[in-house]
């Protein structure tokens, strides 16, 4: 913890659009990837991006200063699952591997000591919030409450077989995941107390909190593909469990993310041919263009859904894949099946390509807005010599778009 690497910043014009892409890492020697798009990427002061990587010290969490490019290692013994940046303070929360403890890391103190060249032992920056007992099977799939006082996390195994009232064991769906049960628990980050939230009759995947609404949790049924009902929402006290977006058998819903106090964005995929999507196929009749598809915004209070836009029909990217939205409600974004980045103006409906194909890479590019809605973080293999290694990259929203005004009057 506290080890540093010099700036690797490179500004590279996108080969298709010409937009200046800022690569905050730029190496094939190391491996790095961004935090999943359901979670905060920037620290509370907006100056550092947190990412996961493998360097000389093994698999760790790192922070890169967006202005200076300085890279700092911010964990000592690795972590499991999600990196949870604080909503309010310069803290980071991780799940330690052995024992299974949720740790709070004081980034402000660490960065100050890095600047003063007086880094101390890791214990000076780390606080144990609580220990998860071995009877609960956990992997770090977790989300931090809006008030930074609770962590919500997925559990599996025998402790989840007694289902909550109203829940039933659901059959497995698709060729990848078997039938299973799972659940959610919370940890009080001040006392370490763990409380039961819910057990359900399917396999929970990604868990995220609503960073603007204390006590609100969004999670998914993970099948490795289409789920009969992908998105779910629940209160931290176990009440209010319901589908976030009730989906039809022909809809392929995925990659949900809470984007503001009252909204979540979902991807409605259109990536299969109608002829191949038969009832007997692995994923049934879902995921075709026979029905509406696109980047969809769901209001968490009214339950209304509106489609913000689609990847244009002429694009080889075919369909939106991973989706994001700005906190101010102005923009949505997506990548596609060709690893491009699209911007959707939610006021005008205009769709613009921000970045062309970023190469296939070791993983998808997972776009995420900063809190101001002025830039998008992705992970990109564009400049990698092996066409696989990912680097942390910032895609700007063009200033002409940010300065855009709207009028109901027709143009001349």
TAZI-V422958 format. One record per backbone hydrogen bond with DSSP energy under -0.5 kcal/mol. CO is the residue of the C=O (numbers start at 1). NH is the residue of the N-H. If there is no record, write none. Layout:
# TAZI-V422958
co:CO nh:NH
co:CO nh:NH
This chain:
# TAZI-V422958
co:3 nh:73
co:5 nh:71
co:10 nh:12
co:10 nh:23
co:12 nh:21
co:14 nh:18
co:19 nh:14
co:19 nh:21
co:20 nh:22
co:20 nh:396
co:21 nh:12
co:21 nh:23
co:22 nh:24
co:22 nh:394
co:23 nh:10
co:24 nh:8
co:31 nh:54
co:33 nh:52
co:36 nh:39
co:41 nh:50
co:43 nh:46
co:47 nh:66
co:48 nh:43
co:49 nh:64
co:50 nh:35
co:51 nh:62
co:52 nh:33
co:53 nh:60
co:54 nh:31
co:55 nh:58
co:58 nh:55
co:58 nh:60
co:60 nh:53
co:61 nh:74
co:61 nh:75
co:62 nh:51
co:63 nh:72
co:64 nh:49
co:64 nh:66
co:65 nh:69
co:69 nh:8
co:70 nh:65
co:71 nh:5
co:72 nh:63
co:73 nh:2
co:80 nh:95
co:82 nh:84
co:83 nh:85
co:84 nh:93
co:89 nh:91
co:90 nh:107
co:90 nh:108
co:91 nh:86
co:92 nh:105
co:93 nh:84
co:94 nh:96
co:94 nh:103
co:95 nh:80
co:99 nh:101
co:100 nh:132
co:101 nh:96
co:101 nh:103
co:102 nh:129
co:102 nh:130
co:103 nh:94
co:103 nh:105
co:104 nh:106
co:104 nh:127
co:105 nh:92
co:105 nh:107
co:106 nh:110
co:107 nh:111
co:108 nh:112
co:109 nh:113
co:110 nh:114
co:111 nh:115
co:112 nh:116
co:113 nh:118
co:114 nh:117
co:121 nh:124
co:122 nh:125
co:122 nh:126
co:125 nh:106
co:127 nh:104
co:127 nh:129
co:130 nh:102
co:131 nh:133
co:133 nh:136
co:135 nh:137
co:136 nh:138
co:137 nh:156
co:140 nh:82
co:140 nh:142
co:141 nh:154
co:143 nh:152
co:145 nh:148
co:149 nh:189
co:150 nh:145
co:151 nh:187
co:152 nh:143
co:153 nh:185
co:155 nh:183
co:156 nh:137
co:157 nh:160
co:158 nh:161
co:161 nh:163
co:164 nh:167
co:168 nh:170
co:182 nh:200
co:183 nh:155
co:184 nh:197
co:184 nh:198
co:185 nh:153
co:186 nh:195
co:187 nh:151
co:187 nh:189
co:188 nh:192
co:193 nh:188
co:195 nh:186
co:198 nh:184
co:199 nh:164
co:200 nh:182
co:201 nh:170
co:202 nh:204
co:203 nh:222
co:206 nh:220
co:208 nh:218
co:209 nh:211
co:210 nh:213
co:213 nh:216
co:215 nh:236
co:216 nh:210
co:217 nh:234
co:218 nh:208
co:219 nh:232
co:220 nh:205
co:220 nh:222
co:221 nh:223
co:223 nh:177
co:230 nh:221
co:231 nh:244
co:232 nh:219
co:233 nh:242
co:234 nh:217
co:235 nh:238
co:239 nh:235
co:242 nh:233
co:245 nh:247
co:248 nh:251
co:250 nh:287
co:250 nh:288
co:251 nh:253
co:252 nh:269
co:254 nh:267
co:255 nh:323
co:257 nh:265
co:260 nh:263
co:262 nh:300
co:262 nh:301
co:263 nh:259
co:263 nh:260
co:264 nh:298
co:265 nh:257
co:266 nh:268
co:266 nh:296
co:267 nh:254
co:267 nh:269
co:268 nh:294
co:273 nh:277
co:276 nh:278
co:278 nh:281
co:281 nh:284
co:283 nh:286
co:287 nh:271
co:287 nh:272
co:288 nh:291
co:294 nh:268
co:294 nh:296
co:295 nh:308
co:295 nh:309
co:296 nh:266
co:296 nh:298
co:297 nh:306
co:298 nh:264
co:298 nh:300
co:299 nh:303
co:304 nh:299
co:306 nh:297
co:306 nh:308
co:309 nh:295
co:312 nh:315
co:315 nh:318
co:317 nh:319
co:317 nh:337
co:319 nh:337
co:322 nh:321
co:322 nh:335
co:324 nh:333
co:326 nh:329
co:330 nh:346
co:330 nh:347
co:331 nh:326
co:332 nh:344
co:333 nh:324
co:334 nh:342
co:335 nh:321
co:336 nh:339
co:339 nh:358
co:340 nh:336
co:341 nh:354
co:341 nh:355
co:342 nh:334
co:343 nh:345
co:343 nh:352
co:344 nh:332
co:344 nh:346
co:345 nh:349
co:350 nh:345
co:352 nh:343
co:352 nh:354
co:355 nh:341
co:358 nh:381
co:365 nh:379
co:368 nh:377
co:370 nh:373
co:374 nh:397
co:375 nh:370
co:376 nh:395
co:377 nh:368
co:378 nh:393
co:380 nh:391
co:381 nh:384
co:384 nh:387
co:387 nh:361
co:388 nh:362
co:390 nh:32
co:391 nh:380
co:392 nh:24
co:392 nh:25
co:393 nh:378
co:394 nh:22
co:394 nh:396
co:395 nh:376
co:396 nh:398
co:398 nh:401
co:398 nh:402
co:399 nh:403
co:401 nh:404
